[in-house]
Amino acid sequence: MKLSPNWLENWGNLVKLGKTTCRVKSMDEQHVQAYVALIKQLLSCASGEEAAILQEQAELVDGGLLVIMQQYADSLEQQGNTQAAGWLRQFAQQLAAHLGGMNTQTEERPEDAEQFLCAVLQLIVDSQSNTQQVYQFLAQHQDKLNLALLQILPQLAAALLASNPKQRPVVAAVLVEFGNLINQFPLGQRWLNQEVAIAAYQQALTVMTQQDMPVQWAATMNNLANAYLDRIRGNRADNLEQAIDAYQQALTVTTQQDMPVQWAGTMNNLALAYFNRIRGNRADNLEQAIDACQQALTVTTQQDMPVDWAQTMNNLASAYFNRIRGNRADNLEQAIDACQQALTVRTKQDMPVDWAATMNNLALAYFNRIRGNRADNLEQAIDAYQQALTVTTQQDMPVQWAGTMNNLALAYFNRIRGNRADNLEQAIDACQQALTVRTKQNMPVDWAQTMNNLALAYFNRIRGNRADNLEQAIDAYQQALTVRTKQNMPVDWAQTMNNLASAYFNRIRGNRADNLEQAIDACQQALTVTTQQDMPVDWAQTMNNLASAYFNRIRGNRADNLEQAIDACQQALTV
């Protein structure tokens, strides 16, 4: 182990760790300026031109560029340009993955991992946990961020903790700081960074016990819970249970009376964990999420902690929007009210990205609103989506932009005001734009959702050739079904099968008899999932569609077909 003998003495204040910035000392100024110029070019170019720009300046595409990208993103964020900062970090991650893939000769050796880990811990000590210095070192040695590191960390931590019993708390603090830094490191493999962070926290907790170091223990438990909440590897349901358990343990020390600010933060995080929880009763989980948010708000007030208050209000809005218990109309009003309150702090000028996220949530609530005038609600939804899109741009936040475009398409599809033909064209255009980001390869589930929505718009389209529109709808449904399979997404599969049946029933091209057989087959397949017991409304709709298909059927015995139609209608009428 190559840590210097006095490395523990070099460690400063273990409780109040400061985060400072520094210049990159290993790069000459001219090289740094070249990196910055390239980054500015990437930020200002049209979408899709990035690859050509990088190819033209291939000599600058290296680990140093990734470091400067991170620093430039931090600078943009400090200036308030958070959307550009987010895009740059995302682009840096994609570039890092590409650069990492080019290095195929890297061998994962435990001795290399041990040396690298010792060097990182030493740097954390010497730099007083300076984020910029540590991240620069990690970026320059990304090849060492591999499975060997995960293997060697517990062994090295155990050896360090055993080597100097009096300094065990200091070693544990360094491990926690390493966990915090690696968990937030924007480059490398996200899942691996998370696993290393979890391992570091777990090793530190062998020293930071609730009995001996309650405050540090609770803080580390909270960090561990955060890591499990976002964890990629492992079973998602298990991870959320681990997060909830760790938050609840932390709250036995981080009480409202003794540590109100930390308590409120943990309560907000616990609310998120319950909101996303897979196990247990969904209705119960959402009640827990609402309760945790409301408790957090007793401390996190708009006057004293406006930013945290607005975040919790936004989370509360999401919980009310999804709430199962209580009156649906009341819940949606609560969601709208919470969003509107959050927007008194989350302004476009001061917090553009958070403002856009809450505007999107407000739009969703208005789209689903029961009270008020339906036409007015849809106009409110469309307006909120369009406002959100002034910040959530395709260039800076492509994933969020595509999601909002998909939602905007649905709002235009359902719009009451305006010209119906124009609204459907807007819906089709919004879907097609969303699909430039939501590709089958990169985002298959979201892609299939938008393809299904596009099919709906084409099915109802007024402009263009009716026969062509129906072919477009059938094609889009069939493409969606390559992802929405009965095995993986049974409910979505059944919904799309029912829609496909309607398209075949109305189809103009092809053989009419064949089209009706396709419609009947699609309805019958959908009914294997859409049962009367589990989904009575959808079941009744599909039964009604099946009745129509049998009534118009050309093949088979006419008398039998009419009996099938009568039977399907009578069954549908039970619901």
Long-range contacts (C-beta under 8 A, 24 or more apart in sequence): 1-114, 1-118, 1-156, 1-159, 1-160, 2-115, 2-118, 2-119, 2-122, 3-118, 3-121, 3-122, 3-160, 4-122, 7-121, 7-122, 7-125, 7-126, 8-125, 8-164, 8-167, 8-170, 8-171, 10-125, 10-126, 11-125, 11-128, 11-170, 11-173, 11-174, 12-128, 14-169, 14-170, 14-173, 15-216, 17-128, 17-129, 17-177, 18-128, 18-129, 19-129, 19-130, 19-131, 20-128, 20-130, 20-131, 20-132, 21-71, 21-74, 21-131, 21-132, 22-130, 22-132, 22-133, 24-64, 24-67, 24-68, 24-71, 24-132, 24-136, 26-136, 27-64, 27-68, 31-64, 32-68, 34-60, 35-60, 35-64, 35-65, 35-68, 35-69, 36-68, 36-72, 38-65, 39-65, 39-68, 39-69, 39-72, 39-88, 42-88, 42-91, 43-84, 43-87, 43-88, 47-394, 47-395, 47-398, 50-91, 54-95, 61-95, 61-99, 62-99, 63-99, 63-139, 63-140, 63-142, 64-140, 65-95, 66-92, 66-95, 66-96, 66-99, 66-139, 66-187, 67-135, 67-136, 67-139, 67-140, 69-95, 70-135, 70-139, 70-186, 70-187, 71-132, 73-186, 80-350, 80-352, 82-351, 82-352, 82-353, 83-352, 83-353, 83-391, 83-392, 83-393, 83-396, 83-397, 84-396, 86-353, 86-396, 86-397, 87-395, 87-396, 87-397, 87-398, 89-186, 90-398, 92-186, 92-187, 93-186, 93-187, 93-190, 96-139, 96-142, 96-187, 96-188, 97-189, 99-142, 100-142, 100-143, 100-188, 100-189, 103-143, 106-143, 106-146, 108-146, 108-147, 108-148, 109-148, 110-148, 110-151, 110-152, 112-144, 112-148, 113-144, 113-146, 113-148, 113-149, 113-151, 113-152, 114-152, 114-155, 114-156, 116-141, 116-144, 116-149, 117-149, 117-152, 117-153, 117-156, 118-156, 120-178, 121-174, 121-175, 121-178, 124-174, 124-177, 124-178, 124-181, 125-174, 129-177, 129-181, 131-181, 134-181, 135-181, 135-185, 135-186, 138-182, 138-185, 138-187, 138-188, 139-187, 142-187, 142-188, 145-188, 145-189, 145-192, 145-193, 145-196, 146-192, 147-192, 149-192, 149-196, 150-192, 150-195, 150-196, 150-199, 153-196, 153-199, 153-200, 153-203, 154-199, 154-203, 157-200, 157-203, 157-204, 158-203, 161-203, 161-206, 161-207, 168-207, 169-207, 169-208, 169-213, 169-216, 171-207, 172-203, 172-204, 172-205, 172-206, 172-207, 172-208, 172-216, 173-204, 173-216, 175-200, 175-201, 175-203, 175-204, 176-200, 176-201, 176-204, 176-208, 176-216, 176-219, 176-220, 176-223, 179-204, 179-223, 179-227, 180-223, 183-223, 183-226, 183-227, 190-232, 191-231, 191-232, 191-233, 194-227, 194-230, 194-231, 194-232, 194-233, 195-233, 197-223, 197-227, 198-224, 198-227, 198-228, 198-231, 201-227, 210-249, 210-252, 210-253, 214-253, 215-253, 215-259, 217-253, 218-249, 218-250, 218-252, 218-253, 218-254, 218-259, 218-262, 219-250, 219-254, 219-262, 221-246, 221-247, 221-249, 221-250, 222-246, 222-247, 222-250, 222-254, 222-262, 222-265, 222-266, 222-269, 225-250, 225-266, 225-269, 225-273, 226-269, 229-269, 229-272, 229-273, 229-276, 236-278, 237-278, 237-279, 240-273, 240-276, 240-277, 240-278, 240-279, 241-277, 241-279, 243-273, 244-270, 244-273, 244-274, 244-277, 247-273, 256-295, 256-298, 256-299, 260-299, 261-299, 261-305, 263-299, 264-295, 264-296, 264-297, 264-298, 264-299, 264-300, 264-305, 264-308, 264-312, 265-296, 265-300, 265-308, 267-292, 267-293, 267-295, 267-296, 268-292, 268-293, 268-296, 268-300, 268-308, 268-311, 268-312, 268-315, 271-296, 271-312, 271-315, 271-316, 271-319, 272-315, 275-315, 275-318, 275-319, 275-322, 282-324, 283-324, 283-325, 286-319, 286-322, 286-323, 286-324, 286-325, 287-323, 287-325, 289-315, 289-319, 290-316, 290-319, 290-320, 290-323, 293-319, 302-341, 302-344, 302-345, 306-345, 307-345, 307-351, 309-345, 310-341, 310-342, 310-344, 310-345, 310-346, 310-351, 310-354, 310-358, 311-342, 311-354, 313-338, 313-339, 313-341, 313-342, 314-338, 314-339, 314-342, 314-346, 314-354, 314-357, 314-358, 314-361, 317-342, 317-358, 317-361, 317-362, 317-365, 318-361, 321-361, 321-364, 321-365, 321-368, 328-370, 329-370, 329-371, 332-365, 332-368, 332-369, 332-370, 332-371, 333-369, 333-371, 335-361, 335-365, 336-362, 336-365, 336-366, 336-369, 339-365, 348-387, 348-390, 348-391, 352-391, 353-391, 353-392, 353-397, 355-391, 356-387, 356-388, 356-389, 356-390, 356-391, 356-392, 356-397, 356-400, 357-388, 357-400, 359-384, 359-385, 359-387, 359-388, 360-384, 360-385, 360-388, 360-392, 360-400, 360-403, 360-404, 360-407, 363-388, 363-407, 363-411, 364-407, 367-407, 367-410, 367-411, 367-414, 374-416, 375-416, 375-417, 378-411, 378-414, 378-415, 378-416, 378-417, 379-415, 379-417, 381-411, 382-408, 382-411, 382-412, 382-415, 385-411, 394-433, 394-436, 394-437, 398-437, 399-437, 399-443, 401-437, 402-433, 402-434, 402-435, 402-436, 402-437, 402-438, 402-443, 402-446, 402-450, 403-434, 403-446, 405-430, 405-431, 405-433, 405-434, 406-430, 406-431, 406-434, 406-438, 406-446, 406-449, 406-450, 406-453, 409-434, 409-450, 409-453, 409-454, 409-457, 410-453, 413-453, 413-456, 413-457, 413-460, 420-462, 421-462, 421-463, 424-457, 424-460, 424-461, 424-462, 424-463, 425-461, 425-463, 427-453, 427-457, 428-454, 428-457, 428-458, 428-461, 431-457, 440-479, 440-482, 440-483, 444-483, 445-483, 445-489, 447-483, 448-479, 448-480, 448-481, 448-482, 448-483, 448-484, 448-489, 448-492, 449-480, 449-492, 451-476, 451-477, 451-479, 451-480, 452-476, 452-477, 452-480, 452-484, 452-492, 452-495, 452-496, 452-499, 455-480, 455-496, 455-499, 455-503, 456-499, 459-499, 459-502, 459-503, 459-506, 466-508, 467-508, 467-509, 470-503, 470-506, 470-507, 470-508, 470-509, 471-507, 471-509, 473-503, 474-500, 474-503, 474-504, 474-507, 477-503, 486-525, 486-528, 486-529, 490-529, 491-529, 491-535, 493-529, 494-525, 494-526, 494-527, 494-528, 494-529, 494-530, 494-535, 494-538, 494-542, 495-526, 495-530, 495-538, 497-522, 497-523, 497-525, 497-526, 498-522, 498-523, 498-526, 498-530, 498-538, 498-541, 498-542, 498-545, 501-526, 501-542, 501-545, 501-546, 501-549, 502-545, 505-545, 505-548, 505-549, 505-552, 512-554, 513-554, 513-555, 516-549, 516-552, 516-553, 516-554, 516-555, 517-553, 517-555, 519-545, 519-549, 520-546, 520-549, 520-550, 520-553, 523-549, 532-571, 532-574, 532-575, 536-575, 537-575, 539-575, 540-571, 540-572, 540-574, 540-575, 541-572, 543-568, 543-569, 543-571, 543-572, 544-568, 544-569, 544-572, 547-572
